[in-house]
Amino acid sequence: MGPAEAPGPRDTQALLSATQTMELRRRDYHVERPLLNQEQLEELGHWGPAPPTRQWRSWFQCSHARARTLLLQYLPVLAWLPRYPVREWLLGDLLSGLSVAIMQLPQGLAYALLAGLPPQYGLYSSFYPVFIYFLFGTSRHISVGTFAVMSVMVGSVTESLVPDEANPQAPNSTVNETDADAFRVQVASTLSVLVGLFQVGLGLVHFGFVVTYMSEPLVRGYTTAAAVHVLVSQLKYAFGLHLKSRPGPLSLIFTVLEVCWRLPQSVVGTVVTTLVSGLALVLVKLLNDKLQQHLPIPLPGELLTLIGATGISYGVNLNTTFGVDIMGTIPTGLDPPVAPRPELFPKIVGNAFTIAVVGFVIAISLGKIFAMRHGYHVDSNQELVAIGLSNLIGGFFQCFPISCSMSRSLVQESTGGNTQVAGATSSLLILIIILKLGELFRDLPKAVLAAIILVNLKGMLLQVKDVGSLWKTNRVDLLIWLVTFVATILLNLDLGLLVAVVFSLLLVVVRTQLPKYSILGQVPGTDVYRDVAEYPEAKEVPGVKIFRSSVTMYFANAELFSNALKQRCGVDVDYLISRKRKLHRKQEQKLKRLQKQHSHRQAAASNGTSFSISVNKGLEANELSTVDSVKQASTEDGTVATVEEEAKVPDTSSLKALGLPQPSFHSLILDLSAFSFVDTVCLKSLRGIFREFREIEVEVYLAACHSPVVTQFEAGCFFDASITKQHLFATVHDAVTFALQRPGSRASNPDLATKF
């Protein structure tokens, strides 16, 4: 580029303000550098392969520093607890732990009901895993423990493996309720151990990146559908109905139909209890929102509702008077650890893996949100290990699988929680409740727990608003959300997640197979090249085609890339090559015929006999001239000239000589700036592009290629005698300039290369 010229009416400076234009005029820019192909760039920058890291060697090193690093990595509490600022953070963590424990108590009881287990096991799941996460977790703000989505997934497993008293497996069989509950607990705890094994194993092999394959629309669509499952599962407690267990696909639809069919059989007392407790809880939450600025901690709506409902139930005797189901005896104290039942592993392994992935995705998603908000790092692999150990060890103490709760995490953050000391505090308070206060909730109606669950589903159910926002912003993400939601509603939580992930990955493949292909033109007065369809002022450089794909070329879209290139160039490459080869074959056949006739004439001349050639009147002019030259060819000593000297056919290798149309450009530049990797199919396709376009007299160049891709070119032996690094340029502008200055380029304007 030369010195800056005065701005014209179409110049880019016309878009600048008057002040900016005057400032630019005060400066005299002069940018000059040589054209750089890949060889010159490597020589200028002293390029060399990066030294191998051999990271695996560090795995076998043993030293005090490495032992300390591993200890702090896998036991993070030793890293942050010694530096804990007691004066600044302790009070906030204690108040936060108290607030979370107040929420954890009713939710633990309710979510145990959701999982089909006795209520005390919900309290166990709110104690053991929380304290274990305090030791191994890296997030400061998430509140692990029982969660509605996880509980309903556990409930679907227990219902499918354990016969319900209202729906025995055989018509005449009777199932003891106590034995059924005990077996459900064994199934749930064994499931927790298997979930923990999956999560710890995946964390140790650094499989935390799996969360990247579950996008935010997928997670939100899945949790919304799971909330619908939770809502439907609580209808039997809200109306006092006894429904059949229906695991498997379409179970949600059948359950809703059965609820509608049995609505006349609803227990009035249960319905009234659900409505009153739900209304009271909603009013407390509204009051918390109104007085948010004036209250040090939110009013414990769930706990107040729990205490009030228990007192009313005990005073009025709701169970015997109105037929309202109550919790019954809640044992106090801790149970000894129990080994899991390995014979159940084959039956629950699929559900365990699904629950492990869902639990981790929910936890790491919330953890990263809080980490970004407060400026610290969350290690996804260590989070897998922490959640996995919480489930693994908790399973031995008869806990069911846990994750983190959205509502409790928000409370833990908003009430002043700074570290997992808040979580440890809440777990110790739950321990006190387990040891001494559990029996006080014997008369608690189950309908109250159902109301607590239903009210707490508000946040997840409101995620349905994503449909409107995604419709305006990204229709592809909307499609992922809808497919995830519908599949989870119809096929249940495990199969729904599988369908959602597979569909999301297939959609990524489809999007790479349908990229945007562009022909680039130069923006006037710059060395910038943009899509001519989007930038009307961008003009194609005469004699040069610049082609760009928005994604990398690999085995799935290599053929689409080649076809789009030929179509956008406006040249029927395959037709030209086919016609050229056919005409070449014709010329070769004619040459062979002439050579044969010439050999007969030569033989006749050597025998001293006359020889005449009958010439077909239909021969072309060039063939006639060749025949005449054969008739008259002889040397001064009477010998006949050789075939190579005398029977030559004029050069017909070019398209012009063959009478075929020539492309309107002499150079093709492939902009590879979007390429992030290349595979063997890509290399073969690029070689084919070079070969085909050279056959129609178009030279091909590559431009703007990233260093890792160049390395892969070399590893794949892409460069050879016909394709060298001199065909690879640092920028598109360098490639265009070289193509115009190349000897023999058919530039429409002879002075174009100089002006350019």
Legacy VTK file of the C-alpha trace (Angstrom):
# vtk DataFile Version 3.0
C-alpha trace
ASCII
DATASET POLYDATA
POINTS 756 float
0.000 0.000 0.000
1.240 3.487 -0.791
0.632 6.794 0.958
-2.917 7.623 1.899
-4.798 9.283 -0.907
-7.455 11.970 -0.626
-10.830 10.485 0.292
-13.222 10.041 -2.572
-16.992 9.878 -2.490
-16.887 6.107 -2.116
-13.884 5.947 0.148
-14.170 4.434 3.611
-13.174 7.768 5.165
-16.495 9.163 4.002
-18.067 7.139 6.799
-15.931 8.826 9.456
-16.788 11.947 11.362
-15.282 15.280 10.329
-12.923 15.297 13.320
-11.640 11.794 12.582
-11.161 12.659 8.910
-9.115 15.739 9.761
-6.988 13.744 12.175
-6.321 11.120 9.523
-5.316 13.818 7.043
-2.674 15.093 9.459
-0.958 11.727 9.311
0.958 10.300 6.428
0.760 6.529 6.543
3.039 4.369 4.473
2.781 0.596 4.850
5.214 -1.472 2.852
6.236 -5.086 3.275
7.176 -7.922 0.953
4.749 -10.614 -0.113
5.054 -13.604 2.182
4.347 -17.171 1.241
4.672 -19.926 3.798
8.343 -20.623 3.117
9.279 -16.965 3.427
7.169 -16.572 6.567
8.849 -19.550 8.218
12.274 -18.228 7.290
11.469 -14.734 8.566
10.026 -15.980 11.853
12.576 -18.813 12.314
9.754 -21.307 12.547
10.405 -24.641 14.149
8.280 -27.425 15.611
7.277 -26.898 19.210
9.235 -29.145 21.596
7.201 -32.114 22.866
5.893 -31.639 26.380
5.859 -35.304 27.436
3.438 -34.490 30.220
3.102 -38.161 31.029
6.569 -38.087 32.606
5.267 -35.878 35.416
2.754 -38.574 36.338
5.552 -40.815 37.612
7.570 -38.150 39.386
7.653 -38.381 43.157
8.646 -35.390 45.239
7.489 -33.418 48.232
6.214 -30.591 46.026
4.278 -32.939 43.754
2.743 -34.770 46.710
1.659 -31.473 48.204
0.207 -30.332 44.867
-1.801 -33.540 44.470
-3.036 -33.335 48.050
-4.232 -29.754 47.617
-5.727 -30.600 44.223
-7.852 -33.503 45.452
-8.517 -32.115 48.959
-9.125 -28.400 48.298
-10.254 -27.676 51.852
-6.586 -27.832 52.923
-5.795 -25.019 50.499
-8.443 -22.470 51.506
-9.341 -23.287 55.114
-5.945 -22.297 56.642
-6.288 -18.903 54.949
-9.918 -18.471 55.978
-10.573 -14.836 57.121
-12.536 -15.543 60.298
-13.483 -11.973 61.151
-14.724 -11.079 57.675
-16.504 -14.265 56.639
-17.446 -16.400 59.642
-20.613 -14.545 60.655
-21.930 -14.497 57.099
-21.227 -18.227 56.656
-22.965 -19.095 59.934
-26.097 -17.101 59.044
-26.063 -18.573 55.550
-25.709 -22.114 56.934
-28.650 -21.538 59.272
-30.814 -20.266 56.403
-29.888 -23.204 54.180
-30.544 -25.720 56.977
-34.004 -24.228 57.508
-34.719 -24.832 53.821
-32.936 -28.183 53.756
-35.177 -29.692 56.435
-38.535 -29.482 54.616
-36.950 -30.105 51.220
-35.160 -33.194 52.512
-38.423 -34.617 53.818
-40.295 -33.678 50.641
-37.719 -34.977 48.181
-37.467 -38.280 50.051
-41.183 -38.617 49.402
-40.491 -37.763 45.770
-37.904 -40.563 45.578
-40.385 -43.043 47.084
-38.423 -43.397 50.351
-39.220 -42.841 54.045
-38.618 -39.214 55.093
-35.586 -39.773 57.352
-33.503 -40.816 54.341
-34.024 -37.379 52.867
-32.445 -35.966 56.015
-29.547 -38.419 55.712
-29.012 -37.219 52.140
-28.957 -33.649 53.462
-26.198 -34.430 55.982
-23.538 -36.891 54.755
-23.063 -35.642 51.154
-23.020 -31.983 52.240
-20.182 -32.537 54.707
-18.189 -34.610 52.185
-18.542 -31.881 49.567
-17.232 -29.394 52.149
-13.946 -31.343 52.066
-13.593 -32.013 48.349
-15.592 -29.346 46.470
-14.181 -26.284 44.710
-17.322 -24.130 44.484
-17.870 -21.751 47.399
-21.567 -21.094 46.945
-23.517 -24.091 45.656
-25.664 -25.977 48.156
-25.438 -29.717 47.528
-28.029 -32.138 48.818
-31.455 -33.312 47.732
-32.794 -31.893 44.476
-36.164 -32.375 42.836
-34.896 -33.555 39.437
-32.541 -36.110 40.961
-35.221 -37.302 43.380
-37.772 -37.931 40.662
-35.146 -39.845 38.645
-34.435 -41.978 41.704
-38.162 -42.412 42.226
-38.596 -43.759 38.686
-35.938 -46.416 39.423
-37.396 -47.456 42.778
-40.903 -47.652 41.327
-39.741 -49.832 38.435
-37.817 -52.287 40.643
-39.962 -52.361 43.777
-43.653 -53.298 43.564
-45.974 -50.690 45.029
-48.543 -51.680 47.597
-51.289 -50.234 45.411
-50.037 -52.014 42.318
-48.595 -55.430 43.171
-46.854 -57.400 40.468
-49.310 -60.261 40.702
-53.062 -59.888 41.176
-53.197 -61.970 44.374
-49.838 -61.001 45.902
-49.568 -58.832 48.970
-46.500 -56.760 49.669
-45.586 -55.731 53.160
-45.139 -51.972 53.180
-42.197 -52.051 55.570
-40.342 -54.646 53.508
-41.066 -52.673 50.328
-39.692 -49.482 51.889
-36.577 -51.329 53.061
-35.964 -52.717 49.586
-36.480 -49.259 48.029
-33.856 -47.883 50.398
-31.447 -50.622 49.302
-32.111 -49.841 45.645
-31.637 -46.099 46.180
-28.427 -46.494 48.212
-26.987 -48.978 45.708
-27.884 -46.552 42.950
-26.065 -43.794 44.851
-22.911 -45.921 45.136
-22.953 -46.721 41.421
-23.574 -43.069 40.520
-20.642 -42.087 42.727
-18.377 -44.658 41.088
-19.242 -43.285 37.661
-18.630 -39.687 38.712
-15.354 -40.354 40.552
-14.049 -42.467 37.691
-14.926 -39.836 35.096
-13.373 -37.132 37.252
-10.100 -39.011 37.706
-9.714 -39.465 33.937
-10.450 -35.739 33.462
-13.798 -36.288 31.786
-15.164 -32.987 33.057
-15.254 -31.625 29.529
-18.397 -33.723 28.948
-20.370 -30.749 30.252
-19.498 -28.890 27.040
-21.677 -31.305 25.076
-24.737 -30.274 27.062
-25.548 -26.740 26.024
-27.553 -24.325 28.135
-30.752 -24.721 26.029
-30.455 -28.489 26.446
-30.023 -28.268 30.225
-32.835 -25.749 30.636
-35.200 -27.720 28.398
-34.357 -30.890 30.320
-34.874 -29.344 33.767
-38.157 -27.811 32.612
-39.420 -31.212 31.465
-38.122 -32.761 34.696
-40.105 -30.158 36.632
-43.230 -31.300 34.793
-42.429 -34.885 35.821
-42.022 -33.736 39.419
-45.321 -31.854 39.293
-47.218 -34.855 37.936
-45.613 -37.190 40.488
-46.958 -35.036 43.349
-50.541 -34.950 42.127
-51.381 -38.187 43.946
-50.278 -36.647 47.254
-51.983 -33.336 46.505
-55.346 -35.028 45.806
-54.982 -38.036 48.097
-55.163 -40.570 45.259
-53.617 -44.030 44.960
-52.249 -44.407 41.454
-50.588 -47.264 39.627
-46.837 -47.156 39.067
-46.118 -46.641 35.372
-42.395 -46.637 34.558
-41.157 -46.340 30.993
-42.047 -44.192 27.975
-45.364 -42.317 27.969
-45.747 -42.955 31.704
-46.300 -39.234 32.280
-49.177 -39.129 29.804
-50.850 -42.195 31.324
-50.428 -40.802 34.842
-52.081 -37.511 33.897
-54.964 -39.374 32.272
-55.381 -41.551 35.361
-55.378 -38.514 37.649
-58.072 -36.882 35.529
-60.094 -40.122 35.597
-59.868 -40.446 39.385
-60.402 -36.811 40.359
-63.898 -37.564 41.753
-62.182 -39.900 44.258
-60.030 -37.102 45.697
-59.879 -36.679 49.474
-61.337 -33.263 50.263
-59.235 -32.807 53.385
-56.056 -33.527 51.460
-56.967 -31.066 48.700
-57.770 -28.328 51.225
-54.510 -28.985 53.092
-52.541 -28.729 49.853
-54.231 -25.478 48.825
-53.907 -23.787 52.224
-50.276 -24.736 52.754
-49.374 -23.810 49.173
-51.118 -20.446 49.481
-49.349 -19.732 52.784
-45.994 -20.571 51.281
-46.630 -18.349 48.250
-47.606 -15.434 50.486
-44.412 -15.785 52.535
-42.320 -15.824 49.352
-44.092 -12.698 48.078
-43.456 -11.027 51.424
-39.772 -11.942 51.166
-39.599 -10.322 47.732
-41.248 -7.134 49.025
-39.072 -6.863 52.135
-35.873 -8.127 50.559
-33.975 -4.911 51.314
-35.079 -4.791 54.952
-34.679 -8.421 56.075
-31.228 -9.740 57.080
-32.292 -13.239 56.017
-35.442 -14.346 54.167
-38.379 -15.565 56.213
-38.216 -19.396 56.344
-41.506 -20.005 54.563
-41.060 -23.758 54.201
-40.127 -24.202 57.845
-42.995 -22.016 59.090
-45.447 -23.913 56.884
-44.017 -27.207 58.114
-44.328 -26.279 61.791
-47.785 -24.751 61.385
-49.161 -27.696 59.411
-47.729 -30.203 61.902
-49.292 -28.324 64.828
-52.685 -28.091 63.118
-52.562 -31.742 62.117
-51.742 -32.783 65.678
-54.444 -30.561 67.211
-57.250 -31.339 64.757
-56.175 -34.954 64.112
-56.363 -34.608 60.321
-55.483 -38.242 59.719
-58.445 -39.831 61.484
-60.956 -36.995 61.097
-60.476 -36.081 57.426
-58.451 -39.009 56.059
-55.323 -36.951 55.360
-52.166 -39.046 54.981
-49.410 -38.119 57.444
-45.714 -38.968 57.634
-46.036 -41.396 60.530
-43.185 -42.434 62.781
-39.846 -40.839 61.848
-36.982 -42.701 63.564
-34.306 -40.579 65.194
-30.592 -41.317 65.193
-28.197 -42.474 62.511
-28.218 -45.903 60.896
-24.960 -47.877 60.605
-23.338 -48.113 57.162
-24.699 -50.817 54.878
-22.906 -52.386 51.923
-24.585 -51.983 48.524
-26.113 -54.911 46.670
-23.936 -55.665 43.620
-26.600 -57.948 42.127
-28.646 -54.806 41.427
-25.871 -53.185 39.354
-26.868 -54.734 35.992
-30.458 -53.551 36.455
-29.635 -49.938 37.302
-26.370 -49.270 35.454
-28.065 -47.299 32.648
-30.079 -45.174 35.065
-26.980 -44.641 37.211
-24.956 -43.236 34.327
-27.793 -40.905 33.326
-28.234 -39.677 36.901
-24.463 -39.214 37.229
-24.307 -37.006 34.134
-27.419 -34.992 35.021
-26.291 -34.410 38.600
-22.854 -33.252 37.500
-24.167 -30.976 34.747
-26.558 -29.215 37.131
-23.856 -28.799 39.781
-21.117 -27.521 37.465
-23.512 -25.176 35.649
-24.519 -23.462 38.884
-20.952 -23.572 40.178
-19.596 -21.750 37.136
-22.313 -19.108 37.348
-21.364 -18.245 40.933
-17.636 -18.498 40.159
-17.940 -15.944 37.354
-20.006 -13.679 39.583
-17.484 -13.712 42.448
-14.238 -14.082 40.504
-12.809 -17.504 41.320
-12.195 -20.758 39.455
-14.190 -23.992 39.593
-12.388 -27.157 38.496
-14.886 -29.283 36.580
-12.878 -32.506 37.047
-12.545 -31.983 40.790
-16.250 -31.177 40.956
-16.924 -34.566 39.393
-14.751 -36.189 42.055
-16.394 -34.183 44.871
-19.977 -34.909 43.797
-18.987 -38.522 43.123
-17.487 -39.013 46.579
-20.578 -37.415 48.115
-22.772 -39.966 46.362
-20.358 -42.880 46.835
-19.833 -42.454 50.573
-23.425 -41.324 51.099
-24.639 -44.521 49.446
-23.018 -46.595 52.195
-25.010 -44.577 54.737
-28.303 -45.191 52.862
-28.480 -41.845 51.069
-29.937 -41.495 47.593
-28.144 -39.619 44.743
-27.822 -35.876 45.231
-26.815 -32.800 43.269
-27.103 -29.119 44.099
-30.303 -27.132 44.546
-30.848 -23.902 42.627
-33.055 -22.302 45.291
-30.798 -23.222 48.233
-27.692 -22.066 46.359
-29.266 -18.668 45.759
-30.174 -18.437 49.440
-26.663 -19.483 50.473
-25.182 -16.721 48.327
-27.697 -13.980 49.118
-27.535 -14.439 52.899
-23.793 -13.788 53.077
-22.267 -17.197 52.386
-18.653 -16.957 51.240
-17.340 -20.532 51.484
-18.497 -24.092 52.090
-18.294 -23.373 55.840
-21.942 -22.450 55.289
-22.552 -25.935 53.902
-20.791 -27.568 56.824
-22.866 -25.480 59.238
-26.122 -26.526 57.558
-25.096 -30.199 57.646
-24.361 -30.008 61.395
-27.774 -28.429 62.027
-29.405 -31.219 60.014
-27.483 -33.705 62.166
-29.053 -32.203 65.304
-32.495 -32.537 63.714
-31.802 -36.164 62.793
-30.665 -37.024 66.294
-33.298 -35.195 68.362
-36.036 -33.379 66.440
-37.141 -35.809 63.707
-39.898 -37.422 65.775
-41.653 -34.042 66.170
-42.842 -34.223 62.541
-44.771 -37.486 62.935
-48.122 -35.780 62.260
-46.905 -33.772 59.260
-49.349 -34.246 56.320
-47.800 -35.521 53.116
-49.905 -32.987 51.229
-47.855 -30.189 52.844
-44.642 -31.681 51.474
-46.285 -31.949 48.053
-47.272 -28.273 48.288
-43.688 -27.318 49.190
-42.396 -29.224 46.158
-44.975 -27.720 43.804
-44.308 -24.146 44.928
-40.542 -24.608 44.624
-41.002 -25.764 41.009
-41.951 -22.234 39.999
-38.445 -21.267 38.893
-37.941 -24.320 36.701
-41.423 -24.172 35.210
-40.954 -20.509 34.294
-38.062 -21.581 32.082
-40.741 -22.208 29.459
-40.321 -18.497 28.703
-37.099 -19.511 26.956
-39.221 -20.451 23.961
-40.089 -16.819 23.258
-36.587 -15.469 23.794
-34.936 -18.223 21.745
-37.435 -17.650 18.923
-36.102 -14.103 18.652
-32.414 -14.846 19.165
-31.515 -18.350 17.936
-33.925 -20.757 16.259
-31.414 -23.628 16.342
-31.116 -23.410 20.123
-34.903 -23.240 20.253
-35.063 -26.503 18.302
-32.681 -28.135 20.800
-34.814 -26.863 23.699
-38.064 -28.152 22.184
-36.687 -31.558 21.194
-35.196 -32.002 24.667
-38.439 -30.975 26.362
-40.727 -33.132 24.221
-38.426 -36.187 24.316
-38.103 -35.982 28.103
-41.859 -35.577 28.550
-42.693 -38.530 26.301
-39.783 -40.919 26.858
-39.005 -40.286 30.534
-35.929 -38.723 32.069
-33.271 -41.254 31.065
-34.220 -41.817 27.423
-35.121 -38.149 27.042
-31.613 -37.067 27.997
-30.078 -39.583 25.602
-32.245 -38.356 22.727
-31.427 -34.736 23.579
-27.659 -35.266 23.592
-27.683 -37.315 20.382
-29.883 -34.751 18.644
-27.648 -31.903 19.789
-24.522 -33.622 18.448
-26.225 -34.503 15.160
-27.311 -30.893 14.832
-23.685 -29.799 15.191
-22.715 -32.193 12.387
-25.546 -30.941 10.198
-24.515 -27.322 10.784
-20.956 -28.122 9.698
-22.355 -29.753 6.581
-24.370 -26.634 5.757
-21.820 -23.844 6.149
-21.796 -20.494 4.453
-19.715 -20.362 1.279
-18.616 -16.960 0.012
-16.883 -15.332 -2.923
-14.782 -12.497 -1.546
-14.097 -9.110 -3.066
-11.799 -6.257 -2.097
-13.247 -3.340 -0.163
-12.117 -0.216 -2.064
-9.071 1.511 -0.664
-8.200 -1.357 1.726
-6.588 -4.758 1.731
-9.728 -6.182 3.360
-11.773 -8.848 1.566
-15.411 -9.499 2.310
-18.365 -11.412 0.874
-19.532 -9.622 -2.250
-23.124 -10.646 -1.482
-23.032 -8.776 1.836
-20.807 -5.832 0.872
-22.045 -4.214 -2.337
-18.929 -2.016 -2.512
-16.617 -5.022 -2.339
-15.454 -5.847 -5.867
-13.919 -9.038 -7.165
-10.344 -8.674 -8.337
-10.308 -9.204 -12.126
-8.834 -12.560 -13.010
-8.898 -13.833 -9.408
-11.541 -15.805 -7.522
-11.366 -15.847 -3.727
-13.422 -18.580 -2.059
-14.092 -18.956 1.658
-15.983 -21.475 3.816
-17.310 -20.559 7.261
-16.258 -23.921 8.758
-13.356 -26.286 8.362
-13.440 -28.958 5.679
-13.379 -32.555 6.888
-14.722 -35.940 5.864
-18.386 -35.025 6.431
-18.467 -31.921 4.210
-15.482 -32.309 1.866
-17.672 -33.172 -1.122
-20.026 -30.277 -0.337
-17.020 -27.938 -0.205
-15.796 -29.029 -3.640
-19.251 -28.805 -5.196
-19.908 -25.361 -3.709
-16.516 -24.142 -4.933
-17.228 -25.185 -8.516
-20.730 -23.722 -8.372
-19.665 -20.359 -6.905
-16.848 -19.992 -9.411
-19.380 -20.080 -12.259
-17.403 -22.633 -14.249
-18.520 -26.152 -15.087
-15.184 -27.672 -14.208
-16.243 -31.273 -14.699
-17.678 -30.520 -18.162
-14.552 -28.684 -19.314
-12.296 -31.468 -18.107
-14.494 -34.097 -19.764
-14.599 -32.217 -23.092
-10.878 -31.552 -22.981
-10.065 -35.179 -22.427
-12.408 -36.325 -25.201
-10.812 -33.925 -27.673
-7.381 -35.073 -26.589
-8.348 -38.659 -27.263
-9.583 -37.690 -30.719
-6.319 -35.920 -31.467
-4.338 -38.922 -30.306
-6.377 -41.229 -32.520
-5.817 -38.955 -35.522
-2.130 -38.757 -34.764
-1.871 -42.528 -34.609
-3.662 -42.815 -37.973
-1.317 -40.293 -39.537
1.679 -42.039 -38.057
0.470 -45.307 -39.529
-0.007 -43.744 -42.980
3.408 -42.153 -42.711
4.979 -45.501 -41.861
3.392 -47.003 -45.040
4.772 -44.123 -47.136
8.178 -44.545 -45.567
8.160 -48.263 -46.372
7.063 -47.589 -49.954
9.763 -44.949 -50.406
12.403 -47.358 -49.164
11.250 -49.919 -51.780
11.366 -47.327 -54.582
7.649 -47.502 -55.318
5.237 -44.660 -55.572
2.749 -44.249 -52.769
-0.246 -42.001 -52.583
-2.405 -41.107 -49.633
-6.093 -40.689 -50.095
-7.172 -37.835 -47.909
-10.675 -37.665 -46.559
-12.298 -34.386 -47.484
-13.712 -34.191 -43.988
-10.289 -33.859 -42.335
-9.692 -30.697 -40.409
-7.327 -28.053 -41.659
-4.624 -28.899 -39.183
-4.749 -32.579 -40.199
-4.549 -31.642 -43.920
-1.525 -29.538 -43.301
0.024 -32.408 -41.393
-0.640 -34.835 -44.272
0.880 -32.395 -46.787
3.931 -32.042 -44.648
4.222 -35.825 -44.533
3.993 -36.060 -48.373
6.708 -33.489 -48.959
9.058 -34.399 -46.147
12.416 -35.753 -47.272
16.049 -35.064 -46.700
18.643 -34.016 -49.242
20.178 -37.494 -49.394
16.759 -39.012 -50.205
15.953 -40.445 -46.833
12.554 -39.878 -45.237
12.328 -37.810 -42.037
11.347 -39.515 -38.788
7.831 -39.410 -37.406
8.866 -37.229 -34.494
10.308 -34.631 -36.814
7.872 -34.631 -39.706
4.498 -35.897 -38.454
3.982 -33.498 -35.586
0.458 -32.310 -34.810
0.162 -28.667 -33.750
-0.058 -28.117 -29.944
-3.679 -28.547 -28.877
-3.259 -28.842 -25.091
-4.842 -25.477 -24.225
-8.572 -24.827 -23.939
-8.327 -22.075 -26.522
-6.663 -24.344 -29.068
-9.339 -26.960 -28.483
-12.099 -24.417 -28.984
-13.367 -24.683 -25.413
-14.490 -21.701 -23.298
-11.879 -20.381 -20.900
-12.645 -19.487 -17.269
-12.949 -15.776 -16.570
-10.185 -16.017 -13.965
-6.666 -17.342 -14.024
-6.128 -17.780 -10.272
-8.182 -19.328 -7.485
-7.457 -18.433 -3.856
-8.865 -20.550 -1.044
-9.210 -18.601 2.205
-8.489 -21.176 4.936
-8.798 -18.815 7.892
-11.827 -20.779 9.187
-9.976 -24.109 9.109
-9.155 -25.378 12.596
-7.962 -28.847 11.557
-7.627 -31.034 8.486
-8.028 -34.764 8.044
-6.986 -37.157 5.304
-10.199 -36.618 3.336
-9.629 -32.857 3.421
-6.070 -33.288 2.117
-7.254 -35.525 -0.709
-9.996 -33.050 -1.608
-7.551 -30.131 -1.705
-5.199 -32.119 -3.933
-8.145 -32.856 -6.209
-9.011 -29.138 -6.357
-5.427 -28.305 -7.361
-5.423 -31.011 -10.025
-8.823 -30.198 -11.534
-8.404 -26.416 -11.708
-4.916 -26.697 -13.125
-6.361 -28.880 -15.859
-8.588 -25.971 -16.884
-5.590 -23.588 -16.673
-6.379 -22.013 -13.285
-3.631 -21.831 -10.667
-4.703 -22.476 -7.058
-3.314 -20.770 -3.946
-4.026 -21.174 -0.250
-4.125 -18.223 2.147
-4.521 -17.275 5.825
-3.767 -20.761 7.093
-3.164 -21.182 10.822
0.069 -22.734 12.055
-1.491 -25.967 13.464
-3.138 -26.590 10.109
0.170 -26.059 8.290
1.725 -28.614 10.621
-1.050 -31.058 9.756
-0.432 -30.384 6.054
3.179 -31.393 6.527
2.310 -34.444 8.605
-0.115 -35.562 5.889
2.560 -35.156 3.157
0.401 -32.587 1.393
3.323 -30.636 -0.055
5.197 -32.238 -2.949
6.783 -31.220 -6.243
3.516 -29.876 -7.673
2.125 -28.266 -4.480
4.741 -26.432 -2.461
4.682 -23.959 0.386
5.035 -21.248 -2.250
1.344 -21.839 -2.938
0.521 -20.958 0.683
0.419 -17.266 1.646
0.198 -15.454 4.953
-2.816 -13.340 3.943
-5.376 -13.236 1.191
-3.958 -9.906 0.027
-0.509 -11.440 -0.431
-1.994 -14.256 -2.483
-3.981 -11.842 -4.665
-0.959 -9.623 -5.288
1.212 -12.595 -6.221
-1.476 -14.014 -8.512
-1.701 -10.720 -10.417
2.068 -10.406 -10.703
2.591 -14.029 -11.730
4.041 -14.329 -15.260
1.475 -15.614 -17.707
-1.558 -14.525 -15.715
-4.341 -13.492 -18.020
-5.058 -10.139 -16.362
-7.774 -8.249 -18.153
-5.789 -5.025 -17.687
-1.994 -5.215 -18.298
-1.362 -2.466 -15.746
-3.601 -4.041 -13.114
-0.805 -5.798 -11.236
1.183 -2.591 -10.987
-1.788 -0.542 -9.813
-2.849 -3.203 -7.346
LINES 1 757
756 0 1 2 3 4 5 6 7 8 9 10 11 12 13 14 15 16 17 18 19 20 21 22 23 24 25 26 27 28 29 30 31 32 33 34 35 36 37 38 39 40 41 42 43 44 45 46 47 48 49 50 51 52 53 54 55 56 57 58 59 60 61 62 63 64 65 66 67 68 69 70 71 72 73 74 75 76 77 78 79 80 81 82 83 84 85 86 87 88 89 90 91 92 93 94 95 96 97 98 99 100 101 102 103 104 105 106 107 108 109 110 111 112 113 114 115 116 117 118 119 120 121 122 123 124 125 126 127 128 129 130 131 132 133 134 135 136 137 138 139 140 141 142 143 144 145 146 147 148 149 150 151 152 153 154 155 156 157 158 159 160 161 162 163 164 165 166 167 168 169 170 171 172 173 174 175 176 177 178 179 180 181 182 183 184 185 186 187 188 189 190 191 192 193 194 195 196 197 198 199 200 201 202 203 204 205 206 207 208 209 210 211 212 213 214 215 216 217 218 219 220 221 222 223 224 225 226 227 228 229 230 231 232 233 234 235 236 237 238 239 240 241 242 243 244 245 246 247 248 249 250 251 252 253 254 255 256 257 258 259 260 261 262 263 264 265 266 267 268 269 270 271 272 273 274 275 276 277 278 279 280 281 282 283 284 285 286 287 288 289 290 291 292 293 294 295 296 297 298 299 300 301 302 303 304 305 306 307 308 309 310 311 312 313 314 315 316 317 318 319 320 321 322 323 324 325 326 327 328 329 330 331 332 333 334 335 336 337 338 339 340 341 342 343 344 345 346 347 348 349 350 351 352 353 354 355 356 357 358 359 360 361 362 363 364 365 366 367 368 369 370 371 372 373 374 375 376 377 378 379 380 381 382 383 384 385 386 387 388 389 390 391 392 393 394 395 396 397 398 399 400 401 402 403 404 405 406 407 408 409 410 411 412 413 414 415 416 417 418 419 420 421 422 423 424 425 426 427 428 429 430 431 432 433 434 435 436 437 438 439 440 441 442 443 444 445 446 447 448 449 450 451 452 453 454 455 456 457 458 459 460 461 462 463 464 465 466 467 468 469 470 471 472 473 474 475 476 477 478 479 480 481 482 483 484 485 486 487 488 489 490 491 492 493 494 495 496 497 498 499 500 501 502 503 504 505 506 507 508 509 510 511 512 513 514 515 516 517 518 519 520 521 522 523 524 525 526 527 528 529 530 531 532 533 534 535 536 537 538 539 540 541 542 543 544 545 546 547 548 549 550 551 552 553 554 555 556 557 558 559 560 561 562 563 564 565 566 567 568 569 570 571 572 573 574 575 576 577 578 579 580 581 582 583 584 585 586 587 588 589 590 591 592 593 594 595 596 597 598 599 600 601 602 603 604 605 606 607 608 609 610 611 612 613 614 615 616 617 618 619 620 621 622 623 624 625 626 627 628 629 630 631 632 633 634 635 636 637 638 639 640 641 642 643 644 645 646 647 648 649 650 651 652 653 654 655 656 657 658 659 660 661 662 663 664 665 666 667 668 669 670 671 672 673 674 675 676 677 678 679 680 681 682 683 684 685 686 687 688 689 690 691 692 693 694 695 696 697 698 699 700 701 702 703 704 705 706 707 708 709 710 711 712 713 714 715 716 717 718 719 720 721 722 723 724 725 726 727 728 729 730 731 732 733 734 735 736 737 738 739 740 741 742 743 744 745 746 747 748 749 750 751 752 753 754 755
